[in-house]
Amino acid sequence: MEYLYLKALHIIFITTWFAGLFYIIRLFIYYKEAEEKPTLEKEILTKQYHLMIKRLWYIITWPSAVLATIFAVWLLVLQPSWLQMGWMQIKLGFVASLFAYHWSCQILYNQIEKGHLKFSSFALRIWNEVATIILFSCVFLVVLKSTFDWIFGVVGIVGVSILLMLGVKLYKKIRTKNSWDK
């Protein structure tokens, strides 16, 4: 019974962690785009986005990352044999990339704290899709475990990545076209 409660809590905090990561990049994009607005609008928007970013980052995203990690470690203590399984080792590789992604968001957050985000909104849109790729990879690994067809999985992840990038480029084209119409 303890296992099921821990598993449920782990899933809940993974969900809120990813929600925070998905939304924080969107807020970074809005913040970056606000930097290009006229002075009064820029001041109002950047102040509001800064507040929203800070609250999301320290009230939801970081605590969710810590709690998801605690429950994951606890689950591995209860099921140490998982560490010998190929799917878990690969999943832990993706988890390491998730921590690297989270840390990169911390770096972006620190740039905002200093008053200037160095990346373009387009680059941030591309970066936002990295979390999606990590999420897809982890979910498929956990659900399919050792029955996972590795070739199909790799092709699928690459395919999803390509589709996401094409979607971002298409969105940029549509957005650019619509801005000319105004």
Backbone bond lengths (Angstrom), bond angles and torsions (degrees), N, CA, C in turn:
res aa  C-N    CA-C-N  psi(-1)  N-CA   C-N-CA  omega(-1)  CA-C   N-CA-C  phi
1 M - - - 1.448 - - 1.531 110.85 -
2 E 1.350 116.42 -40.63 1.466 120.38 178.23 1.526 110.43 -56.17
3 Y 1.333 116.28 -41.13 1.463 121.78 -179.89 1.527 111.24 -57.32
4 L 1.331 117.22 -45.81 1.464 120.75 -177.39 1.528 112.00 -65.50
5 Y 1.328 117.23 -38.58 1.464 119.88 177.21 1.529 110.77 -65.51
6 L 1.321 115.58 -43.45 1.465 119.46 178.89 1.525 111.25 -63.66
7 K 1.315 115.84 -41.90 1.459 120.49 179.03 1.535 110.55 -62.27
8 A 1.328 116.67 -44.05 1.469 120.92 178.56 1.529 110.48 -61.82
9 L 1.328 117.49 -45.11 1.460 120.56 179.63 1.535 111.02 -64.87
10 H 1.321 116.66 -39.39 1.468 120.40 177.41 1.533 110.14 -60.80
11 I 1.310 117.13 -46.17 1.472 121.22 -179.84 1.533 110.70 -63.22
12 I 1.323 116.76 -42.41 1.466 120.78 179.14 1.530 110.66 -59.86
13 F 1.334 116.78 -47.44 1.464 118.76 -176.51 1.522 112.65 -76.48
14 I 1.322 118.14 -26.21 1.470 119.62 171.09 1.525 108.66 -64.78
15 T 1.322 116.16 -42.40 1.467 120.96 179.93 1.527 111.00 -61.87
16 T 1.314 117.38 -46.83 1.469 119.34 -178.95 1.531 110.97 -70.65
17 W 1.325 117.13 -31.44 1.465 120.78 177.14 1.534 109.80 -63.59
18 F 1.338 115.57 -50.12 1.462 119.13 178.86 1.533 111.07 -64.02
19 A 1.317 117.60 -38.71 1.468 119.46 177.13 1.526 109.80 -58.22
20 G 1.322 116.23 -44.52 1.459 120.33 177.60 1.518 112.44 -62.29
21 L 1.333 116.84 -43.08 1.468 120.13 179.80 1.524 111.62 -66.12
22 F 1.328 117.04 -40.72 1.463 119.53 178.52 1.530 110.59 -64.10
23 Y 1.319 116.70 -45.02 1.459 120.26 -174.70 1.525 112.21 -75.97
24 I 1.333 117.77 -32.46 1.468 119.03 -177.83 1.521 110.35 -63.14
25 I 1.319 117.40 -39.47 1.464 119.60 179.16 1.528 109.84 -67.21
26 R 1.335 117.23 -38.97 1.473 119.08 176.12 1.529 110.13 -59.29
27 L 1.330 117.15 -42.36 1.463 120.24 177.85 1.528 111.36 -65.48
28 F 1.337 116.92 -36.81 1.465 119.87 175.56 1.530 110.16 -61.07
29 I 1.332 116.22 -41.24 1.469 121.05 179.21 1.534 109.51 -62.38
30 Y 1.317 116.90 -47.26 1.463 120.59 179.85 1.529 110.90 -62.42
31 Y 1.336 115.89 -40.73 1.461 120.80 177.93 1.528 109.83 -60.67
32 K 1.333 116.40 -46.83 1.464 121.17 -179.47 1.527 110.80 -61.06
33 E 1.313 117.12 -44.26 1.462 121.03 -179.91 1.531 110.97 -67.71
34 A 1.327 117.45 -30.24 1.467 120.74 177.28 1.528 110.90 -68.56
35 E 1.339 117.28 -28.04 1.468 120.73 177.96 1.523 111.94 -60.68
36 E 1.323 117.20 -22.64 1.467 121.86 -176.56 1.537 112.63 -95.85
37 K 1.305 117.94 2.98 1.461 122.59 -178.75 1.534 110.08 -82.25
38 P 1.332 116.91 165.08 1.474 120.18 173.39 1.535 110.18 -57.87
39 T 1.302 117.37 156.16 1.460 124.38 -169.52 1.528 114.77 -48.77
40 L 1.316 118.70 -53.27 1.463 121.06 -176.98 1.524 110.85 -63.08
41 E 1.303 115.96 -48.17 1.470 120.77 178.97 1.531 110.50 -61.54
42 K 1.323 116.44 -42.38 1.466 121.66 178.77 1.529 111.02 -58.83
43 E 1.337 116.40 -46.52 1.471 119.99 -179.19 1.519 111.99 -61.08
44 I 1.312 116.09 -45.64 1.465 120.54 -178.71 1.529 110.61 -65.10
45 L 1.337 116.54 -49.58 1.467 120.29 -176.09 1.527 112.45 -67.53
46 T 1.318 117.50 -46.02 1.474 118.28 -177.85 1.523 110.78 -64.12
47 K 1.316 117.86 -35.89 1.472 120.83 177.36 1.534 110.24 -64.25
48 Q 1.331 116.49 -45.10 1.469 120.49 -179.59 1.531 111.29 -67.06
49 Y 1.339 117.32 -45.34 1.466 120.25 179.29 1.523 110.99 -63.81
50 H 1.323 116.57 -37.93 1.459 119.74 178.68 1.530 110.61 -60.06
51 L 1.317 116.38 -44.65 1.461 121.23 178.39 1.530 110.95 -62.43
52 M 1.331 116.42 -46.17 1.470 120.69 -179.85 1.525 110.97 -62.76
53 I 1.320 116.34 -42.47 1.466 121.37 179.67 1.519 110.48 -61.72
54 K 1.326 116.30 -47.59 1.472 120.70 -178.45 1.527 111.27 -60.29
55 R 1.314 116.06 -45.85 1.475 119.45 -179.67 1.525 111.34 -65.06
56 L 1.318 117.35 -46.20 1.466 120.56 179.52 1.525 110.61 -60.44
57 W 1.317 116.27 -44.66 1.463 121.05 -174.14 1.523 112.02 -66.98
58 Y 1.341 116.34 -46.44 1.470 119.19 -173.85 1.524 114.98 -95.79
59 I 1.319 118.35 -15.74 1.463 119.58 179.88 1.525 111.57 -100.97
60 I 1.334 117.79 -27.92 1.466 120.14 -178.04 1.525 112.72 -116.51
61 T 1.326 117.46 -55.33 1.463 119.99 -168.62 1.525 112.94 -69.52
62 W 1.327 117.84 -53.79 1.463 119.39 179.91 1.535 112.34 -62.12
63 P 1.335 119.34 -49.08 1.472 117.50 178.48 1.534 112.93 -59.10
64 S 1.330 117.05 -37.77 1.467 120.05 178.55 1.522 111.10 -64.35
65 A 1.331 116.88 -40.38 1.471 120.38 178.33 1.522 110.64 -62.36
66 V 1.314 116.25 -44.52 1.467 120.59 -179.16 1.530 110.61 -64.93
67 L 1.334 116.89 -47.41 1.472 119.89 -178.18 1.530 111.62 -67.67
68 A 1.323 118.40 -39.86 1.472 120.64 176.77 1.520 109.96 -59.64
69 T 1.320 116.62 -40.11 1.468 121.58 179.88 1.522 111.05 -67.43
70 I 1.315 116.83 -44.42 1.474 120.31 178.89 1.523 110.45 -59.13
71 F 1.326 117.13 -47.22 1.466 119.64 -178.97 1.524 111.53 -68.66
72 A 1.322 117.97 -32.33 1.471 120.95 176.87 1.525 110.60 -65.45
73 V 1.315 115.98 -45.99 1.474 119.84 179.13 1.519 109.87 -62.88
74 W 1.300 117.21 -41.96 1.466 122.00 178.89 1.535 110.02 -60.16
75 L 1.336 115.95 -43.30 1.473 119.41 177.50 1.522 111.21 -62.54
76 L 1.325 117.15 -39.55 1.463 120.13 178.93 1.531 112.07 -68.85
77 V 1.329 116.14 -30.41 1.471 119.52 175.16 1.530 109.33 -65.82
78 L 1.335 116.70 -39.21 1.467 121.18 178.86 1.530 111.86 -73.29
79 Q 1.335 116.71 -29.49 1.476 121.95 -176.44 1.535 109.96 -127.86
80 P 1.328 119.08 63.63 1.465 120.37 -175.32 1.539 113.57 -63.66
81 S 1.311 116.89 -21.09 1.472 119.81 179.73 1.530 111.88 -64.42
82 W 1.326 117.45 -22.77 1.471 120.29 178.69 1.528 111.52 -59.91
83 L 1.340 115.80 -31.26 1.464 119.55 -177.74 1.527 112.27 -65.21
84 Q 1.320 116.90 -17.92 1.470 121.10 178.43 1.527 112.02 -88.67
85 M 1.306 117.14 -9.34 1.466 121.23 -175.38 1.527 110.62 -88.36
86 G 1.323 115.01 138.73 1.456 121.40 -177.52 1.518 113.47 -58.11
87 W 1.337 116.22 -44.43 1.464 119.05 -178.09 1.520 111.13 -60.70
88 M 1.349 117.14 -37.72 1.467 120.37 -178.98 1.521 110.55 -70.69
89 Q 1.316 116.83 -39.19 1.460 119.50 178.79 1.524 110.95 -62.76
90 I 1.323 116.20 -41.35 1.468 120.17 177.71 1.532 109.74 -67.58
91 K 1.336 116.37 -41.56 1.470 119.97 178.23 1.520 110.39 -60.38
92 L 1.319 117.33 -41.74 1.461 120.09 179.18 1.536 111.26 -63.95
93 G 1.324 116.34 -29.83 1.466 120.09 173.21 1.527 110.52 -63.84
94 F 1.330 116.10 -42.94 1.467 119.74 176.73 1.527 111.34 -68.13
95 V 1.326 116.64 -34.21 1.473 120.06 176.42 1.532 109.64 -64.47
96 A 1.321 116.45 -39.77 1.474 119.85 175.97 1.530 110.22 -61.17
97 S 1.337 116.31 -39.77 1.468 118.95 177.51 1.536 110.64 -68.25
98 L 1.324 117.40 -30.38 1.467 120.98 176.04 1.530 110.26 -66.13
99 F 1.323 116.78 -42.25 1.467 119.62 176.41 1.528 110.84 -63.66
100 A 1.333 117.43 -39.36 1.470 120.74 176.98 1.530 110.07 -63.56
101 Y 1.328 116.43 -41.26 1.469 121.15 177.89 1.528 109.92 -62.70
102 H 1.323 115.75 -45.49 1.469 120.75 178.90 1.534 109.27 -58.81
103 W 1.318 116.73 -44.94 1.463 120.47 -179.35 1.528 110.55 -63.58
104 S 1.334 116.99 -37.39 1.469 119.49 177.52 1.529 110.16 -63.49
105 C 1.324 116.88 -35.47 1.469 120.11 176.06 1.526 110.35 -66.87
106 Q 1.329 116.43 -33.97 1.471 120.00 175.98 1.530 110.02 -63.74
107 I 1.315 116.74 -39.59 1.468 120.88 178.07 1.532 110.01 -63.09
108 L 1.340 116.41 -43.37 1.465 120.33 177.19 1.528 110.51 -63.04
109 Y 1.325 116.13 -41.51 1.463 120.78 177.25 1.535 109.69 -59.11
110 N 1.325 116.57 -44.36 1.467 120.42 -179.86 1.531 111.18 -62.10
111 Q 1.330 117.15 -35.72 1.469 120.38 176.55 1.531 110.22 -62.67
112 I 1.319 116.24 -42.19 1.471 119.62 178.38 1.525 110.26 -64.43
113 E 1.319 117.03 -39.09 1.460 120.56 177.43 1.527 110.97 -58.84
114 K 1.336 116.01 -31.62 1.471 120.64 179.07 1.529 111.78 -86.15
115 G 1.344 116.91 -3.83 1.455 120.32 173.21 1.511 116.80 99.14
116 H 1.330 118.06 1.95 1.466 117.95 178.89 1.526 111.07 -154.48
117 L 1.311 114.80 121.81 1.461 122.31 177.02 1.524 107.99 -88.99
118 K 1.333 117.66 123.85 1.468 121.68 -171.48 1.525 114.58 -79.02
119 F 1.318 118.47 -21.63 1.459 120.82 -175.16 1.522 111.62 -90.70
120 S 1.329 115.91 152.06 1.467 120.77 177.00 1.520 109.66 -75.57
121 S 1.319 116.31 161.88 1.465 119.39 177.94 1.534 110.06 -64.75
122 F 1.331 117.55 -32.84 1.468 120.04 177.86 1.532 110.78 -66.02
123 A 1.320 117.33 -44.96 1.471 120.82 177.92 1.529 110.61 -60.95
124 L 1.326 116.61 -38.61 1.466 120.55 178.41 1.528 111.07 -66.92
125 R 1.334 117.25 -35.91 1.471 120.16 177.34 1.531 110.13 -63.25
126 I 1.313 116.38 -42.11 1.470 120.55 177.15 1.528 109.44 -63.50
127 W 1.336 116.25 -46.36 1.462 121.07 -178.50 1.532 111.47 -61.42
128 N 1.304 117.36 -32.17 1.457 122.33 179.68 1.535 111.44 -60.49
129 E 1.324 116.95 -29.28 1.464 120.21 -177.51 1.527 113.00 -76.53
130 V 1.321 117.50 -17.19 1.469 120.46 179.96 1.529 110.25 -61.58
131 A 1.323 117.32 -41.97 1.470 120.55 178.48 1.529 110.85 -61.50
132 T 1.322 116.80 -36.19 1.469 120.81 178.36 1.520 110.19 -62.98
133 I 1.310 116.71 -43.26 1.469 121.24 -179.99 1.527 110.53 -63.85
134 I 1.325 116.64 -42.27 1.473 120.34 177.95 1.529 110.24 -63.44
135 L 1.328 116.85 -43.15 1.465 120.91 179.59 1.527 111.29 -61.28
136 F 1.339 116.90 -49.16 1.461 120.96 178.17 1.525 110.03 -55.51
137 S 1.314 116.49 -47.64 1.464 121.34 -176.87 1.522 111.45 -60.65
138 C 1.315 116.87 -48.31 1.470 120.36 -178.31 1.522 112.00 -64.93
139 V 1.313 117.23 -43.81 1.464 119.79 -178.61 1.528 110.87 -63.44
140 F 1.331 117.18 -46.08 1.466 119.11 179.64 1.519 111.66 -64.25
141 L 1.326 117.68 -38.51 1.464 119.96 178.11 1.526 111.36 -63.56
142 V 1.321 117.14 -43.88 1.466 120.55 -177.78 1.526 111.13 -69.68
143 V 1.315 116.94 -41.66 1.466 119.94 -176.94 1.527 111.24 -72.23
144 L 1.326 116.87 -44.51 1.466 119.91 -174.74 1.522 113.96 -89.08
145 K 1.304 117.34 -20.29 1.464 124.67 178.99 1.524 112.50 44.17
146 S 1.312 117.28 -127.38 1.469 120.64 -174.59 1.524 112.94 -75.85
147 T 1.322 118.17 -10.27 1.470 119.29 177.46 1.521 111.13 -84.42
148 F 1.322 115.73 1.47 1.459 121.96 -177.70 1.528 110.00 -65.01
149 D 1.303 117.10 125.53 1.457 122.48 174.56 1.525 106.88 -82.70
150 W 1.328 116.75 105.86 1.460 121.81 -170.19 1.530 112.47 -61.40
151 I 1.297 117.30 -40.46 1.468 118.99 -179.62 1.523 109.65 -64.38
152 F 1.333 116.68 -47.66 1.466 120.61 177.92 1.517 110.40 -60.19
153 G 1.323 116.26 -41.09 1.463 120.86 -178.92 1.513 112.21 -63.12
154 V 1.313 116.92 -46.48 1.464 120.66 -179.93 1.527 110.14 -65.01
155 V 1.330 116.46 -45.44 1.470 120.36 178.29 1.526 109.85 -61.85
156 G 1.320 117.28 -40.77 1.460 121.33 179.48 1.524 112.36 -63.50
157 I 1.339 116.70 -44.90 1.460 120.52 179.81 1.530 110.48 -64.81
158 V 1.340 116.62 -42.83 1.464 120.10 177.55 1.529 109.70 -63.60
159 G 1.336 116.74 -41.96 1.465 120.93 178.89 1.519 112.17 -61.91
160 V 1.323 116.74 -45.13 1.468 120.97 177.97 1.524 109.82 -62.27
161 S 1.320 116.54 -41.10 1.469 120.61 179.20 1.520 110.86 -61.17
162 I 1.313 116.34 -45.66 1.471 120.94 179.37 1.523 110.27 -62.29
163 L 1.334 116.68 -45.57 1.464 119.69 178.96 1.530 111.87 -60.96
164 L 1.319 117.29 -40.83 1.466 120.59 178.86 1.528 110.76 -63.31
165 M 1.325 116.49 -43.94 1.466 119.99 -179.67 1.532 110.88 -65.73
166 L 1.327 116.66 -40.85 1.466 120.12 177.11 1.523 110.56 -63.44
167 G 1.320 116.39 -39.10 1.463 120.57 177.40 1.520 111.85 -61.83
168 V 1.323 116.70 -41.01 1.464 120.69 178.53 1.527 110.13 -64.71
169 K 1.335 116.50 -43.28 1.476 119.77 179.27 1.529 110.96 -64.75
170 L 1.336 116.89 -40.83 1.462 120.46 177.87 1.524 110.54 -62.75
171 Y 1.310 116.40 -43.44 1.466 121.13 177.71 1.524 110.52 -58.76
172 K 1.344 116.50 -42.19 1.468 120.12 179.54 1.526 110.52 -62.87
173 K 1.341 116.97 -41.72 1.469 120.53 178.69 1.524 111.05 -62.62
174 I 1.316 116.36 -46.93 1.470 120.89 -179.70 1.515 110.13 -61.95
175 R 1.308 116.21 -43.91 1.458 121.30 -178.86 1.527 111.08 -64.20
176 T 1.328 116.68 -41.90 1.469 121.00 178.36 1.519 109.95 -64.70
177 K 1.335 116.57 -43.17 1.471 120.63 179.84 1.525 110.21 -62.45
178 N 1.315 117.35 -44.55 1.467 121.30 -179.07 1.523 112.39 -66.00
179 S 1.317 117.39 -31.67 1.460 119.17 179.06 1.527 111.04 -71.47
180 W 1.316 118.00 -25.32 1.472 121.52 176.47 1.525 110.93 -75.10
181 D 1.333 115.88 -30.32 1.460 120.02 -177.65 1.526 112.09 -71.81
182 K 1.306 118.43 -19.75 1.477 121.89 -174.43 1.493 111.89 -82.02
